[in-house]
């Protein structure tokens, strides 16, 4: 009985996620870059929630739990504190210049692509 419920639940979730993805793909105006950067129109709370969701995944959560159990509180707290400081410093010092440069990601690769003329995503 339990296996059947899990099977149908997973199947429902899978097809529901695929259905939402297909529906969302039809709502996109423009090309894939516009989809990737959400038209550069995300409101601050949604952008912050997206960044935190990328940073705080199950690996970080389980890894922090294990570190805190083995080495103490500060070992487990170091990753969230570091992530918060990194996001704050990026927002304060790098977000506007990178937005002006038309970068999609905040990585070194995007900066090198701009520097050497390989960036073709600016619209």
C-alpha positions in Angstrom: 0.0 0.0 0.0 2.7 2.5 1.0 4.7 1.7 -2.1 1.8 2.4 -4.3 1.2 5.8 -2.7 4.9 6.7 -3.1 4.8 5.6 -6.7 1.8 7.7 -7.6 3.0 10.6 -5.6 6.3 10.6 -7.4 4.6 10.2 -10.7 2.2 13.1 -10.0 5.1 15.3 -8.9 7.1 14.5 -12.0 4.3 15.2 -14.4 3.2 18.2 -12.5 6.8 19.7 -12.6 7.1 18.9 -16.3 3.6 20.5 -17.0 4.6 23.7 -15.2 7.9 23.8 -17.1 6.1 23.4 -20.5 3.6 26.1 -19.5 6.3 28.4 -18.3 8.3 27.9 -21.5 5.3 29.1 -23.5 5.1 32.3 -21.5 8.6 33.4 -22.3 8.8 36.4 -24.7 12.1 36.5 -26.6 15.0 34.0 -26.5 16.6 31.7 -23.9 18.8 34.5 -22.5 15.7 36.5 -21.6 14.4 33.4 -19.8 17.7 32.8 -18.0 17.9 36.3 -16.6 14.1 36.7 -16.1 14.0 39.8 -18.2 16.1 41.5 -15.6 12.9 42.3 -13.8 12.9 40.2 -10.6 11.8 42.0 -7.5 14.3 42.0 -4.6 12.6 39.5 -2.4 12.3 37.0 -5.2 15.9 37.5 -6.3 17.1 37.1 -2.8 15.0 33.9 -2.3 16.4 32.5 -5.6 20.0 33.2 -4.5 19.4 31.6 -1.1 17.8 28.5 -2.7 20.9 28.1 -4.9 23.2 28.4 -1.9 21.3 26.4 0.7 20.7 23.1 -0.8 20.6 19.6 0.7 24.3 19.1 0.4 25.0 22.3 2.4 22.3 21.5 4.9 23.5 17.9 5.5 27.1 18.9 5.5 26.5 21.7 8.0 24.6 19.3 10.3 27.5 16.8 10.1 30.1 19.5 10.7 28.2 20.9 13.7 27.7 17.4 15.2 31.4 16.5 14.8 33.2 19.8 15.5 30.7 22.1 17.2 28.4 25.0 16.5 30.8 27.3 14.7 31.9 24.7 12.3 28.3 24.3 11.1 27.6 28.0 11.2 30.6 28.9 9.1 29.0 28.1 5.8 25.8 30.1 6.3 27.8 33.1 7.6 30.2 32.9 4.7 27.3 32.7 2.2 25.6 35.7 3.7 28.8 37.7 3.7 29.5 36.7 0.1 26.0 37.6 -1.1 26.2 41.0 0.7 29.6 41.9 -0.7 28.5 40.9 -4.2 25.4 43.0 -3.9 27.2 46.0 -2.5 30.3 46.0 -4.8 29.8 43.9 -7.9 26.1 43.7 -8.9 25.8 47.1 -10.6 29.0 46.9 -12.6 28.2 43.3 -13.7 24.7 44.3 -14.6 26.1 47.2 -16.8 28.5 44.7 -18.4 25.5 42.5 -19.3 26.8 39.4 -17.5 24.4 36.6 -16.7 26.4 34.9 -14.0 28.8 36.4 -11.4 31.7 34.2 -12.3 35.2 34.7 -13.6 34.2 33.0 -16.8 31.7 35.7 -17.7 34.3 38.4 -16.9 36.8 36.8 -19.2 34.2 36.4 -21.9 33.6 40.2 -21.8 37.3 41.0 -21.6 38.2 38.9 -24.7 35.0 39.7 -26.7 33.3 36.3 -26.5 30.2 37.6 -24.9 27.2 37.6 -27.2 24.3 37.7 -24.8 23.8 41.4 -24.4 20.6 42.6 -26.0 
